[in-house]
Amino acid sequence: CIFPIFIFFFHRKSLGRSSVRSRMSLKPPKAYNSLQKGAVIWDPKPLQVKKIFEALKKGLNEYLEAHQAELDYLSGRHKDTKRNSRLAFYYDLDKQIRSAERYIRKLEFHISKVEELYEAYCIQCRLRDGAANMKHAFSLSPSTKASRESLVELYKNFQECTEDMCFIEGALEVHLGEFHLKMKGLVGFARLCPGDQYEVFVRLGRQKWRLKGKIETDDSQTWDEEEKIFIPNLHEKFEIKVTELRGLATILVGVVTCDSISFFTTKPQSIIVDITELGTIKLQLEVLW
């Protein structure tokens, strides 16, 4: 799991303020240049962001606990080794301890940045909801010059909060790490026969993975590619399509979608999805975050 670090500073005094992005100490990543001021490319989805944030934080804490347990184990061996062991082995153990300590500090820093981003996102969300409620209230009142001016200002604040939320969503995506997908094969019992050829197409947003496989005479399966790295995002689900290849013709076996929230964990996740409605053909994948 790779955790790039993105520094974010947030401060707000009132609704009338400069954009969150203008106060960032670093330029936005190139992948999110389209989220610069004045460009809203999607509607914020606070409920989805909340689910991803909770899953991400839980997964990061699992990694932290695992490495802390490893550090405690190494520290215990270090004390015993210091009393009675070879000098070279002692220094090698000391090197491993220092490496574990550095990684734990990186994880702690990474968790704090994710929490900062989400806290800023929640503030923007509450301000956006407040502006929306005030817009609704003003729209129900008699139209006057003052109310029209207030509506214009509220609309401007609403748009700024929306843009800032979209930008923070993009910044949060930088912290989601990587999903390593490994093809384990199709499961179909009597539906899979020697000589059958299949194509599996996996999509996550703009990321695609197309691979072809064949059922051998001994019922084993061979695939032209077995592993692929996907970059998680907040809004897209995995879409999996399986087709059977028969000469020049292709027959659609089934299409399914799969949420990625459960993949934010330290242990490899083995997933089996029903490709057909009756579950006569299943696809087995392994996901490592």
C-alpha positions as CSV (number, residue, x, y, z in Angstrom):
1,C,0.0,0.0,0.0
2,I,1.5,3.3,-1.0
3,F,0.6,6.5,0.9
4,P,1.6,9.7,-0.8
5,I,1.6,12.8,1.5
6,F,-0.5,15.8,0.7
7,I,-0.2,18.8,3.0
8,F,-3.4,20.8,3.6
9,F,-4.0,23.8,5.7
10,F,-7.5,25.1,6.4
11,H,-8.9,28.2,8.1
12,R,-12.3,29.9,7.8
13,K,-13.7,33.0,9.5
14,S,-17.0,33.7,7.7
15,L,-19.0,32.9,4.6
16,G,-17.3,35.7,2.7
17,R,-13.9,34.3,2.2
18,S,-11.3,33.2,-0.3
19,S,-11.4,29.7,-1.7
20,V,-9.9,26.8,0.3
21,R,-7.6,26.1,-2.7
22,S,-6.1,29.6,-2.7
23,R,-4.9,28.9,0.9
24,M,-3.3,25.6,0.2
25,S,0.5,25.7,0.8
26,L,1.2,23.4,-2.2
27,K,-0.1,23.4,-5.7
28,P,-2.8,20.8,-6.4
29,P,-1.6,17.5,-8.0
30,K,-1.6,17.4,-11.8
31,A,-4.3,14.7,-11.7
32,Y,-6.7,17.3,-10.2
33,N,-5.8,20.4,-12.3
34,S,-9.4,20.3,-13.6
35,L,-10.6,21.0,-10.1
36,Q,-9.0,24.5,-10.0
37,K,-11.2,27.5,-9.2
38,G,-14.2,27.9,-11.5
39,A,-14.4,24.3,-12.6
40,V,-16.9,22.0,-10.9
41,I,-16.8,18.7,-12.6
42,W,-19.2,16.7,-10.3
43,D,-21.6,17.2,-7.4
44,P,-20.1,16.4,-4.0
45,K,-21.3,13.2,-2.4
46,P,-20.9,13.6,1.4
47,L,-22.4,10.2,2.3
48,Q,-20.1,8.3,-0.1
49,V,-17.1,10.3,1.1
50,K,-18.0,9.5,4.7
51,K,-18.1,5.8,4.0
52,I,-14.8,5.9,2.2
53,F,-13.2,8.0,4.9
54,E,-14.3,5.6,7.7
55,A,-13.1,2.5,5.7
56,L,-9.8,4.2,4.9
57,K,-9.1,5.3,8.5
58,K,-10.0,1.8,9.7
59,G,-7.6,0.3,7.2
60,L,-4.8,2.7,8.1
61,N,-5.2,2.0,11.8
62,E,-5.0,-1.7,11.0
63,Y,-1.7,-1.2,9.3
64,L,-0.5,1.0,12.2
65,E,-1.5,-1.7,14.8
66,A,0.3,-4.4,12.7
67,H,3.5,-2.4,12.5
68,Q,3.4,-1.4,16.1
69,A,3.1,-5.1,17.1
70,E,6.1,-5.9,14.8
71,L,8.0,-3.1,16.5
72,D,7.2,-4.4,20.0
73,Y,8.4,-7.8,18.9
74,L,11.6,-6.5,17.5
75,S,12.2,-4.4,20.5
76,G,11.8,-7.4,22.8
77,R,14.3,-9.4,20.7
78,H,16.6,-6.4,20.7
79,K,16.8,-6.4,24.5
80,D,17.5,-10.1,24.7
81,T,20.1,-9.9,21.9
82,K,22.0,-7.1,23.5
83,R,22.8,-9.4,26.4
84,N,23.9,-12.4,24.6
85,S,24.4,-12.5,20.8
86,R,26.7,-11.7,17.9
87,L,27.4,-8.0,17.3
88,A,26.4,-8.2,13.6
89,F,23.0,-9.7,14.3
90,Y,22.4,-7.0,17.0
91,Y,23.1,-4.2,14.5
92,D,20.9,-5.8,11.9
93,L,18.1,-6.0,14.4
94,D,18.6,-2.4,15.4
95,K,18.4,-1.4,11.7
96,Q,15.0,-3.2,11.4
97,I,13.7,-1.4,14.5
98,R,14.6,2.0,13.1
99,S,13.0,1.2,9.8
100,A,9.8,0.1,11.6
101,E,9.8,3.3,13.6
102,R,10.1,5.5,10.5
103,Y,7.2,3.7,8.8
104,I,5.0,4.1,11.9
105,R,5.7,7.8,11.9
106,K,4.8,8.0,8.2
107,L,1.5,6.2,8.9
108,E,0.7,8.4,11.9
109,F,1.3,11.5,9.7
110,H,-0.7,10.1,6.9
111,I,-3.7,9.4,9.2
112,S,-3.5,12.9,10.6
113,K,-3.6,14.4,7.0
114,V,-6.6,12.3,6.1
115,E,-8.4,13.5,9.2
116,E,-7.6,17.1,8.4
117,L,-8.9,16.8,4.9
118,Y,-12.1,15.2,6.1
119,E,-12.6,17.7,8.9
120,A,-12.3,20.5,6.3
121,Y,-14.7,18.7,4.0
122,C,-17.3,18.5,6.7
123,I,-17.0,22.2,7.5
124,Q,-17.5,23.0,3.8
125,C,-20.5,20.6,3.7
126,R,-22.2,22.3,6.6
127,L,-21.6,25.8,5.2
128,R,-23.0,24.6,1.8
129,D,-26.1,23.2,3.5
130,G,-26.6,26.5,5.4
131,A,-26.3,28.5,2.2
132,A,-28.8,26.2,0.5
133,N,-31.3,26.6,3.4
134,M,-30.9,30.3,3.4
135,K,-31.4,30.5,-0.4
136,H,-34.7,28.5,0.0
137,A,-35.9,30.8,2.8
138,F,-35.1,34.0,0.8
139,S,-36.8,32.5,-2.3
140,L,-40.1,32.2,-0.3
141,S,-40.0,35.8,0.9
142,P,-41.2,38.8,-1.1
143,S,-38.8,39.9,-3.7
144,T,-36.9,43.1,-2.9
145,K,-33.6,44.6,-3.9
146,A,-32.0,43.5,-0.7
147,S,-33.3,40.0,-0.9
148,R,-32.2,39.7,-4.5
149,E,-28.7,40.9,-3.6
150,S,-28.7,38.4,-0.7
151,L,-29.7,35.6,-3.0
152,V,-26.8,36.4,-5.4
153,E,-24.3,36.4,-2.5
154,L,-25.7,33.1,-1.2
155,Y,-25.5,31.5,-4.6
156,K,-21.9,32.6,-4.8
157,N,-21.1,31.1,-1.4
158,F,-22.9,27.9,-2.3
159,Q,-20.9,27.6,-5.5
160,E,-17.6,28.3,-3.7
161,C,-18.4,25.6,-1.1
162,T,-19.3,23.2,-3.8
163,E,-16.0,23.8,-5.7
164,D,-14.0,23.5,-2.4
165,M,-15.7,20.2,-1.6
166,C,-14.9,18.8,-5.0
167,F,-11.3,19.9,-4.7
168,I,-11.0,18.3,-1.2
169,E,-12.5,15.1,-2.6
170,G,-9.8,15.1,-5.2
171,A,-7.1,15.7,-2.6
172,L,-8.5,12.9,-0.5
173,E,-8.3,10.5,-3.4
174,V,-4.5,10.9,-3.4
175,H,-4.4,9.2,0.0
176,L,-6.3,6.1,-1.0
177,G,-3.3,4.0,-2.0
178,E,-3.5,1.2,-4.6
179,F,-5.6,-2.0,-5.2
180,H,-3.6,-4.9,-6.5
181,L,-6.1,-7.2,-8.3
182,K,-5.1,-10.8,-9.0
183,M,-7.0,-13.1,-11.3
184,K,-7.9,-16.4,-9.6
185,G,-10.1,-17.8,-12.4
186,L,-13.7,-18.6,-13.2
187,V,-15.8,-21.1,-11.3
188,G,-18.6,-22.7,-13.2
189,F,-18.6,-26.5,-12.6
190,A,-20.5,-28.0,-15.5
191,R,-20.7,-24.7,-17.4
192,L,-16.9,-24.6,-18.0
193,C,-15.7,-27.1,-20.6
194,P,-12.2,-27.7,-22.0
195,G,-11.5,-25.5,-24.9
196,D,-13.9,-22.7,-23.8
197,Q,-12.4,-19.2,-24.1
198,Y,-13.5,-16.2,-22.1
199,E,-12.7,-12.5,-21.9
200,V,-12.9,-10.6,-18.6
201,F,-13.1,-6.8,-18.6
202,V,-12.7,-4.9,-15.4
203,R,-13.3,-1.2,-15.2
204,L,-12.9,1.3,-12.4
205,G,-13.7,4.8,-13.7
206,R,-11.2,5.4,-16.6
207,Q,-9.0,2.5,-15.5
208,K,-9.5,-0.7,-17.6
209,W,-8.2,-4.3,-17.5
210,R,-9.0,-6.7,-20.3
211,L,-7.7,-10.3,-20.1
212,K,-8.4,-13.5,-22.0
213,G,-8.5,-17.0,-20.6
214,K,-8.9,-20.6,-21.8
215,I,-10.2,-23.8,-20.1
216,E,-7.5,-26.5,-20.6
217,T,-8.2,-30.2,-21.0
218,D,-7.2,-30.9,-17.4
219,D,-9.8,-28.2,-16.2
220,S,-7.0,-25.8,-15.3
221,Q,-7.2,-22.2,-16.6
222,T,-4.6,-20.1,-18.4
223,W,-4.9,-16.3,-18.6
224,D,-2.8,-13.9,-20.6
225,E,-2.5,-11.5,-17.6
226,E,-2.9,-12.3,-14.0
227,E,-2.4,-9.1,-12.0
228,K,-3.3,-5.4,-12.4
229,I,-3.0,-2.3,-10.2
230,F,-5.9,0.0,-9.8
231,I,-6.0,3.5,-8.2
232,P,-9.1,3.7,-6.0
233,N,-11.4,6.7,-6.2
234,L,-14.3,8.0,-4.2
235,H,-17.2,7.7,-6.6
236,E,-16.7,4.8,-8.9
237,K,-17.4,1.1,-8.3
238,F,-15.7,-1.9,-10.0
239,E,-17.6,-3.0,-13.1
240,I,-16.9,-6.6,-14.3
241,K,-18.0,-8.0,-17.6
242,V,-17.5,-11.5,-18.8
243,T,-18.0,-12.7,-22.4
244,E,-17.5,-16.1,-24.0
245,L,-15.5,-16.2,-27.2
246,R,-16.7,-18.5,-29.8
247,G,-14.8,-18.0,-33.0
248,L,-15.6,-14.6,-34.3
249,A,-18.7,-14.3,-32.1
250,T,-18.9,-13.1,-28.6
251,I,-21.6,-14.1,-26.1
252,L,-22.2,-11.9,-23.1
253,V,-22.2,-14.0,-19.9
254,G,-22.9,-11.2,-17.4
255,V,-22.1,-7.8,-16.0
256,V,-21.8,-7.0,-12.3
257,T,-20.6,-4.1,-10.1
258,C,-18.6,-4.4,-6.9
259,D,-18.1,-1.8,-4.2
260,S,-14.5,-1.2,-3.1
261,I,-15.1,-0.1,0.5
262,S,-14.4,-3.5,2.0
263,F,-11.0,-3.6,0.3
264,F,-9.3,-1.1,2.6
265,T,-7.8,-3.7,4.9
266,T,-4.4,-5.2,5.6
267,K,-5.3,-8.7,4.6
268,P,-5.8,-9.9,1.0
269,Q,-9.5,-10.0,0.2
270,S,-10.8,-13.0,-1.8
271,I,-13.9,-12.0,-3.7
272,I,-16.3,-14.3,-5.6
273,V,-19.0,-12.6,-7.7
274,D,-21.9,-14.2,-9.5
275,I,-21.5,-13.4,-13.2
276,T,-24.8,-15.0,-14.2
277,E,-28.1,-14.3,-12.4
278,L,-28.4,-17.9,-11.2
279,G,-24.7,-18.0,-10.1
280,T,-23.8,-20.8,-12.5
281,I,-20.6,-18.9,-13.4
282,K,-18.6,-17.0,-10.8
283,L,-15.5,-15.0,-11.0
284,Q,-12.8,-15.2,-8.3
285,L,-10.4,-12.3,-7.7
286,E,-8.0,-11.5,-4.9
287,V,-7.5,-7.8,-3.9
288,L,-4.6,-6.6,-1.9
289,W,-4.6,-2.9,-0.7
